Amino acid sequence: MTVGAKAFDKPDQLADVFGKKADLLKHGVLPVLIVIENKRQKTLDLRNLDVTLVAADGRHVSAVDPGDVMSLGAHGKSGSQIPLPVPLPKKKNRLNTPEIADRAFIARMLPPGESASGFFYFEAQSEGGDRLYLSGMKEMPSGQEVIYFEFPLAPGSSEGAQ
């Protein structure tokens, strides 16, 4: 089995994948691409895949559901202090884009010889010393858990493990 992870922590990387308007980093969302290739003889069950980002100081951040990413960009503040019910133009939510859900990791089962990839989203900033942990993969039909994977996520780098 081969597993790889790459944090998309540069605006130009994000623009290539999500478009120029969806500035996830500006809204505190760090997308991490995960690729899994099943070189085993049995199908992998990914339904309980757990992906966690751990900062150098020990803070743990679980992945945000792709459907919830949009709400992270909806916290715009109004510059008006007028206490009247004056209708103000609403700011467009830059995270309301179909690419976020379309590019999310969705594989639930991975047959032998197949691969799957997609993004996990974290409400976090990329920092030196970040680590990514993947666990919860099971071999079918036995249900035996596959070893967990750990990746250092240095800003701007990509990692892989076998």
N, C-alpha and C positions, 0 to 999 in steps of 0.2 A: 504494500500500500504506500502511496506517496501522497503527502499532504503539504500544501504550501499556503502561505499567508502573506499579504502585502497591504500595508496601511496606505490609503490614498490621502496623504496629508499635505499635498501641494495643490494650489488652485488650478494650475494647468492640467494636472492629472484629472481633477474632478470635472473640468470643462470638457475634456475629451470623452468622458463617460456619461456624465449627467447633464451636459449642456452648460452654457455660460451663466444662465440665470439662477441655477440651483446651487447657491454657495453654501454647502453644508458646513464647511469649517467656520464660516462667519456666525452660524447659528449654534455652534458648539457640538456638531455632529461629526464624528470620525467614522468614515466607511472603511471597512477592512474586507478585502477580497480573499475568499477561501476557495481553494481548489483541492478536490479529493479524487484520487485515481485508485480504483479498487483492483489491485493486482492479485487478490486472493482468489481462492477456488469457490468461495461462498459469497452470497449476497450480504451486503452490509445494511443494517437497520439504522437509519439516521434520525428516526422520529424523536429520540431523546437527546439529540446532539446539543451539548451545552458549550457555548463559546463565551469566555470571560476575559476581559481586559484587566490586567493588574498593573497599577502604577508602581514606580520604584519605591514609593513610600508605603506600599501595601494596600492602597485603596483598590477595591474590587468594583468593576462596573460590568453588569450583564448587558447583553445585546438588547437593543430596543426593537420591538416589532416594527417591520417596515410601515405598517399602517399608522403607527404612532409617531413616526418621524415628522409627518406633516404638522402635528400639533406643537412640535418643538420650535418651529419657525413662526408660529402664530402669536407669539408673545410681544408683538409690537406695542410700543408705548405711544400714547398720544401726546403731542407737544402742547396741547391746549389745556389751560387751567380754568377755563370758563365753566362755571357750575351749571350752566343752562343746558337743556337738552338740544343743543345745536347739532344737526347731523354733520359729521365730519367725513371726508373721504377715507375709505378704508385702505390701508396698505395691503398690497398684494403679497400673499404668502409665497415666498420664493421656494419653499419646500413642498408646495402643492404641485408636484410634477409626477407623471406616470413612470418615469425612468427609475425612481427610487424603488417602487414595488416590482417593476419589471426586471430589475437587476439583482433583486434579493435572492439569497440562497433558499431554494424551496425543495430540494431533493429530500425524499423521505426514505427511499430504498435505493441502493446502488448495486446493480448486478455485477458479477465478475467481468473484468475487462472494460468496464464503463468508467466514465469520470463525470463529475458534477462540479459546478462552480457558481459562485454568487457572493453578494455582499452581505455582511452583518454590519449593523449600525450601532454606534456607541455614543452616548451623551458624554463626550470627553474631548479633551485637547490632546494632541500627540505630544508626548514628553520623552526625553531621553530615559532609558531604563524601563520602558513599558514592555510587558510580556503578555502574550496571548495564550490562553489555555483552551484546548478542545478536548472534550470528554463525552462519554455517553454513547459512543458508537458500539454497536453490538453485531456479532456475527449471527446470521440466520442459518438454520432454524434453532441452533443451540441456545441463543440468547447470551452467549458468553461475551463479556465486555472486552473490547479491543483496547489496547494500551492508550493512554492519553497522550496528547501532543502539546509541547510547549515551544513557543516561538519568541525570541527577542524581537521587538518591533522598534528598531532604531529609526528615527524620522528619516523618510525618504528611501528606505531600503526594503528589500523583499527577502523572505526566508523560505526555506523548504525543508522537509524532513521525510525520511523513509522509515 
